[in-house]
Amino acid sequence: MISIVVPTLNERARITALLEALSALSGDKEIVVADGGSTDGTPEAAETVPGVRVVRCDRGRALQMNTGARAARGNVLWFVHGDSRVAPSSLADIERALSEGCSGGFFRLHFYDADDRFMRFVERTSHTRARRFGLIFGDQALFLRRDVFESLGGYAPLALMEDWELARRLRPLHRRGLIRALETPVGTSARRFIRNGRLRTLMKIHMIKALYILGVSTETLRTLYEGRRGEKGRDTRQ
């Protein structure tokens, strides 16, 4: 069984459509929403979708995904963000990759609300980076066998960049060809790029990655990434 873990924080406007799309996927699955303290009714909206379980914990994507993974019953974990859109073949593609001996993998990033040359460039380079170097970010919908996830200790308790850190520990498997880059798209929102400017947002993401490599604390990086308005953080891309 594939356990689909969805971390959420104030995603009421999008969560029902995502959960209904996940419920419609063919295959043996369960859906676990790990809510980090939403104040807009996200968990209540999620509970209206038949078959969805909601677990609650403190805010923090790493904590939420670990909490969801502990509550899950499947032998495969698939982490899907609350603003994602999934392809109808997603579960079948995961099952095929695992049946061919892979330990996990990720999907091809697609921005569903911004189709222009700049965002297509971000899509292409994001997929190339992850495929060649194993640097996988959360909005690429990572999936892993549970035993692999647990052997690595799950996500590190970081305020930001928890996906980069887990991908770093997965790189030995990636080098052996055991982490599959699927060509199946997973949609994500370009809302931050649209709101704050495409080039400005991309440069900010690169700066945050550089500061992380230099050892700046992830709490500081989260504050920098979310900005003065306290925007809800999203995974760094590219």
N, C-alpha and C positions, 0 to 999 in steps of 0.2 A: 504494500500500500504506500502511496505517496501522500505525505502530510504537507499540505500547503500552509505555510506560516506567513501571516500578513501583519506586519507591525503598522500600527496606525496612531496618528495624533491629529485630531481635528480634520478628518477627511470625510465628513458626512456627505458633502456634495457629490463625492465620487464613489464611496465605498459600496453602496448597494449595487450599482451597475457592475463593479468588479466582481463582487461575490456571486452575483447571479451568473456572470460569465464563467467563473471558476466552477460553479456548481454544474453548469451545462457541459463541462468537458467530459469526454468519454474516458473511463478508466477507474481503477480502484483508488479512491482518494478520500481524504478528510480535509476540512478547512478549519484552521485555528487562527482567530484574530487576537493579536496581543496588543491591547490598547495601553498607551502610556499616559493616561490621564486626560483624555479629550474632554473639552468643555462644551462642545457643539452637538452632542448627542450621537457621536460616531458609534460607540458600542451598542447603544439602543437600536440604531438603524441596522447594524450588523446582525443583531439577534433576530430581526424580522425575516432574515433569509433562512429557509429551512436547511437544517443540517450543519449550520455554522456554530462553532463553539467560540465563546469570547472569554479570554483570560485577561485580568487587569494587573498592572504593575506600575512602577514608577516610570517616569519619562527616561528615554535613552534607547536608541535603536538597538544597540548591542544587548542591553538588558531585556528589551522586549522580545528580540529574536531568540535569545537563550530561554526565556520564560516560555515562549510558544513552542520551542523545540522540546522542552521538558514535558510539556502537556501533551505533545503529539504522540501518536501510537504507531505511526508508520515506520518502515525501515528505510525510507528515503525522505529527505527533507528538501522542500522547495520554498525558497524565500522570495516573496512577491510583495513589492511596495504597494501602499494603499492607493496610489494614483496611477497604477499600471493598467495596461490593456493587454490581454493575452490572446494568442492565436488559437483557433479551434484545435489544431494538431499538437498543442504544447505537451500534454501528458503522453501522447503516443511517441513524440520525439524524445522525451526523457526516457521512457521505457526502452526505446530502441537503442539509445546510447548506452544505457546500463546493461542491456542484454549483450552488447558487443564488448563488454569488459571494462567500460569506463567507470571511474569512481564518482564522477560528477561532471558538471559543465555549466554553461551559461548561454544566454540568448543574445541575439543581435539587437542592439539598441535602436529604437525608432521613436522620434518625437512626433506624436500624433496631432499636436496643435500648432506646429510651426514647420511648414514645408518650404524652406528656402535654401539657397546654396550654402549659407553659413552653417545652418543646422544640419544639413546633409553632410557637410565636412566633419562636424563633430561626431555624427553617427559613424561615419567610415573610420575615422581615426580612433575612436573609442573601441570599436570592434577589432581593429588591427592591433592595437596595444594589448588588449586582453588575449587575443589569439596567439600573438607572438611571444609576449613576455609574461603572460599569466597574471597581469594586474587587473583584477576583476572588481568592478564596483557594484554596489548593491542594486542599482536600477537595471542591471543586466540579468537579474533574476537567477542567482546562483542556485544550483541544486547539488546535493551531496548524499551519498549513502550515509545513513545514521552512524554506522560504526566509524567511518572516517571522521565525521564531525565530532563525535565524542572523543575519539583518540587524540584530536587536536585541542580538546578542551573548550570547543565552541568559540564564540566571539569573545575577544578580550574586552574588559570593561572600560572602554574608551568613550569619551564624549563625542568624538568624530574620528573618521578614518578607520573604524573597526573592520570595514570590508577590505581595505588595503592590507591591514595587518593579517587578517585571515588568509587572504590571497597569497601573501608572502610565505606563510607556512604551508600553503598548498603547492608551491612552486616545484618541489621535487616530484610530485605527481604530474604536474603539468609538463615537466621536461620528459617524463616517460610516456607522454601521450595519453594519460589517464583522465585528463580534464578536457571534455569535448566542447569545442566552440560550435554551437548550433547556428545555422543560418536562419532559423525561425525567428521572426521579430518579436520583441516585447516592447509595447508602447509605454512611453513615459511622458509626463508633461514638461514642456519647456517654459513653464510659467515664470521661473526665476530669470531666465534669459530674456523673456519678453518684458518683464517688469523693470529689470535693472540694466538692460542693454546687453546685446549679445557679446560683443568683444570685451566689454568691461567685465562681464560675468566670467567668461572663459579665462581672462587674465587673472582674475581673483582666485579661481580654482587652481590654476597653476602655481600662484604664489602660496596658497595654503599647502599644497603638496610639497613645495620646496621647504617651507617652514617646518613641516612635519619631519621631513628627512633630516633637517638641522636640529631636531630635538625639542622644538617648541611644544608646550603641553597641549593636549587635545582640548582641554577646557578653554584655553586661550583661543585656539583655532575655531572652536564652535562659536565663541562670542564674535570673532572676526567674520566668520562666514554668515552668521545670522544677521549681523548688522545692528545698527542702533535701534531699529524698530522691533528687534526681537523676533524676527521672522523664524518660522519653523525650519530647522535645518534639513537639507536634503543631501544625498550622497554627492560627493565630488565626482565629476566626470572627466573623461578625456585622458 
